[in-house]
Amino acid sequence: MSWGEWFPRLAALVGRARSRRRSPGSIEAYRSEIRRLEGEREALRVRRGEEEAAFDARHAIRDQFPHDGGLPPAEVERRLANLRRVREERLKAQEEACERKIRALERELEERFG
């Protein structure tokens, strides 16, 4: 195996090992990481609410003005609905990822320190 073949493999292996070692070591480190993730989760929930309000406002504003002929109203409505769905799904996925990380850290804390 040449240098060009094994070096990237070695770098990837070292990177994975380093990421596994970054887990917190003390009870307080676990708790602070959990608090940070809970704050991040709460911020995502707030952001999701803001997104919903923004889309509701866009619909209200759009309905106040006459159609200018650029796009049919049905197409505008469809595009807004798709954009709303994509953004809500992305924020929900991020929120669920925070939930999973919190549960994993709590489980690891319980296993490690009882």
JOWOCOR-V609706 format. One record per residue. N is the residue number from 1. RES is the residue in one letter. OMEGA is omega in radians with two decimals (NA if undefined). NEAR is the number of other ideal C-beta (glycine too) atoms within 10 Angstrom. Layout:
n=N res=RES omega=OMEGA near=NEAR
n=N res=RES omega=OMEGA near=NEAR
This chain:
n=1 res=M omega=-3.10 near=7
n=2 res=S omega=3.13 near=6
n=3 res=W omega=-3.12 near=7
n=4 res=G omega=-3.13 near=7
n=5 res=E omega=-3.02 near=8
n=6 res=W omega=-3.12 near=10
n=7 res=F omega=3.10 near=11
n=8 res=P omega=3.10 near=10
n=9 res=R omega=3.12 near=10
n=10 res=L omega=3.12 near=9
n=11 res=A omega=3.11 near=10
n=12 res=A omega=3.13 near=10
n=13 res=L omega=3.11 near=10
n=14 res=V omega=3.12 near=10
n=15 res=G omega=3.11 near=10
n=16 res=R omega=3.12 near=10
n=17 res=A omega=3.14 near=9
n=18 res=R omega=-3.13 near=9
n=19 res=S omega=3.09 near=9
n=20 res=R omega=-3.10 near=8
n=21 res=R omega=-3.07 near=8
n=22 res=R omega=-3.13 near=7
n=23 res=S omega=-3.08 near=13
n=24 res=P omega=-3.06 near=16
n=25 res=G omega=-3.10 near=10
n=26 res=S omega=3.13 near=10
n=27 res=I omega=-3.12 near=11
n=28 res=E omega=3.09 near=9
n=29 res=A omega=3.08 near=13
n=30 res=Y omega=-3.10 near=19
n=31 res=R omega=3.13 near=14
n=32 res=S omega=3.09 near=12
n=33 res=E omega=3.10 near=16
n=34 res=I omega=3.11 near=17
n=35 res=R omega=3.12 near=11
n=36 res=R omega=3.14 near=13
n=37 res=L omega=3.09 near=19
n=38 res=E omega=3.07 near=13
n=39 res=G omega=3.10 near=11
n=40 res=E omega=3.11 near=16
n=41 res=R omega=3.13 near=18
n=42 res=E omega=3.10 near=12
n=43 res=A omega=3.09 near=13
n=44 res=L omega=3.10 near=19
n=45 res=R omega=3.12 near=14
n=46 res=V omega=-3.13 near=10
n=47 res=R omega=3.11 near=14
n=48 res=R omega=3.07 near=17
n=49 res=G omega=3.10 near=11
n=50 res=E omega=3.10 near=11
n=51 res=E omega=3.13 near=16
n=52 res=E omega=3.14 near=14
n=53 res=A omega=3.14 near=10
n=54 res=A omega=3.12 near=12
n=55 res=F omega=3.08 near=17
n=56 res=D omega=3.13 near=11
n=57 res=A omega=3.11 near=10
n=58 res=R omega=3.13 near=14
n=59 res=H omega=-3.13 near=14
n=60 res=A omega=-3.13 near=9
n=61 res=I omega=-3.12 near=9
n=62 res=R omega=-3.12 near=13
n=63 res=D omega=-3.11 near=8
n=64 res=Q omega=-3.06 near=6
n=65 res=F omega=3.13 near=7
n=66 res=P omega=3.14 near=5
n=67 res=H omega=-3.08 near=10
n=68 res=D omega=3.10 near=6
n=69 res=G omega=-3.14 near=6
n=70 res=G omega=3.12 near=7
n=71 res=L omega=3.06 near=12
n=72 res=P omega=-3.12 near=10
n=73 res=P omega=3.13 near=10
n=74 res=A omega=3.13 near=8
n=75 res=E omega=3.09 near=10
n=76 res=V omega=3.14 near=15
n=77 res=E omega=3.14 near=13
n=78 res=R omega=-3.14 near=12
n=79 res=R omega=3.09 near=11
n=80 res=L omega=3.13 near=14
n=81 res=A omega=3.12 near=12
n=82 res=N omega=3.13 near=10
n=83 res=L omega=3.12 near=13
n=84 res=R omega=-3.13 near=17
n=85 res=R omega=-3.12 near=11
n=86 res=V omega=-3.12 near=10
n=87 res=R omega=3.13 near=16
n=88 res=E omega=3.11 near=14
n=89 res=E omega=3.13 near=10
n=90 res=R omega=3.14 near=13
n=91 res=L omega=3.12 near=18
n=92 res=K omega=3.11 near=13
n=93 res=A omega=3.10 near=11
n=94 res=Q omega=3.13 near=16
n=95 res=E omega=3.11 near=18
n=96 res=E omega=3.10 near=12
n=97 res=A omega=3.08 near=14
n=98 res=C omega=3.11 near=20
n=99 res=E omega=-3.14 near=13
n=100 res=R omega=3.13 near=11
n=101 res=K omega=3.13 near=16
n=102 res=I omega=3.14 near=18
n=103 res=R omega=3.13 near=12
n=104 res=A omega=3.12 near=12
n=105 res=L omega=3.11 near=18
n=106 res=E omega=3.11 near=13
n=107 res=R omega=3.13 near=10
n=108 res=E omega=3.10 near=13
n=109 res=L omega=3.14 near=17
n=110 res=E omega=-3.13 near=10
n=111 res=E omega=-3.04 near=8
n=112 res=R omega=-3.03 near=13
n=113 res=F omega=3.06 near=9
n=114 res=G omega=NA near=5
